[in-house]
Amino acid sequence: MADFDYDVLVIGAGPGGYVAAIRAAQLGLKTACAESRGTLGGTCLNVGCIPSKALLHASEKYEEVHSGVLAKYGVKVSGAELDLPTMMSEKDKVVKGLTGGIEFLFKKNKVDWLKGHATFTGPNAVVVEGKAVTAKNIVIATGSSVTPLPGVEIDNAKGVVVDSTGAIALEKVPGHMVVIGGGVIGLELGSVWRRLGAQVTVVEYLDQILPGMDGDVRKEANKLFKKQGIEIRTGTKVTGVAVKGKKATVSVEPAAGGAGEAIEADVVLVAIGRKPNTDGLGLDKIGLATNQRGQIETDHDFGTAVPGVWAIGDVIPGPMLAHKAEDEGLAVAENIAGLTGIVNHDVIPAVVYTQPEIASVGLTEEAAKEKGKIKVGKFPMLANSRAKANDEPDGFVKIIADAETDRVLGVHIIASVAGTMIAQAAQAMEFGGTSEDIAYTCHAHPTHSEAVKEAAMAVQGKPIHM
């Protein structure tokens, strides 16, 4: 290894990158991680998953007190006020604590943090802030960034047309927020500002929100968000956004064609998706091309077409999820070390952290039907004792199983704690479990997870509580 500065150099310190670096160091490899951001953790920890969840939690607390709903439990509150600067400060405190935690883990595991943007100069070489660095193995873990909407300029500093980063740092509650895109990010952040007092309109080009999710989930979610006061406009195309002072005008028309109209807004959130961060890496210097979607293709072990260069996370095909990147980070480090690192991409859970939460793992009913005969079991949270006791009646658990083998193919949950409940389903699927396995596993009472057991029993045609 004397010919190289490092055994492993990871480019990017997001969930995939920092995990890959720490694991490689744990396995005895001399490791460095290049990161140009002033703090570790990538988009997810700094301006994505973590701060948005902090605001979701805080906004739920505010609405719970401000709306007067606590009175039904005998808790009477008056004079509740929103202190947005304090809420934002608390969010920042959470982020600072976690980014600092990763910096501590780098030091503990002797991972060198190379501060700056890394660009390839050759297959085993990069330059970081003018300094040449060599490594036997280089892992690309540069994540993703917001997909721009053609003709629409995002300016987070002005706070009128913003992306997800700008939407978690607004200085005041907008009177009217228009969210362009009915996916996970748009719905989560739209939920935050709706709870804090904004009128929220979600504009989605497709005929339903949450593209790619199970049909029953999409329909139910649409109903629930409308019930919460979010206006959902599906089948609608945005043709332009004009800004004048501190106001914006969003021009829309039916996706199928028709008369256009204008929607006035105080804030426009552009949330139409994310794209891989590969610009500026110098991939051409090592002869590595991206596919039509701008992604880097890899083999089963996360190796690219260039020996010694690996890639994980949002820059490769698959769902752009932090936990997928983390698992790939573990796997690629182990593969580099000569071990066997594997990620089962058929069992990657996804969660929408609205209220109620929405979680899925495996195949949707539509996709499962295309592969063969299936059985479906469904159980409403309305009939779950813990959900009833907590006054959380919305949602359901849906389990899809192979009609012949009974093997679980997919699980979809809408419930207040769906993100936690989905772990049981993912583990059952990882071990090749059947609906009968879940149905005959004893679940604690009273818990939300009993709904998973009941849905599994429904696959068998014999739920107890409905």
Summary of the structure (lengths in Angstrom):
residues: 466
radius of gyration: 23.5
end to end distance: 64.5
largest distance: 71.0
contacts: 1657
relative contact order: 0.12
helix: 34%
strand: 25%
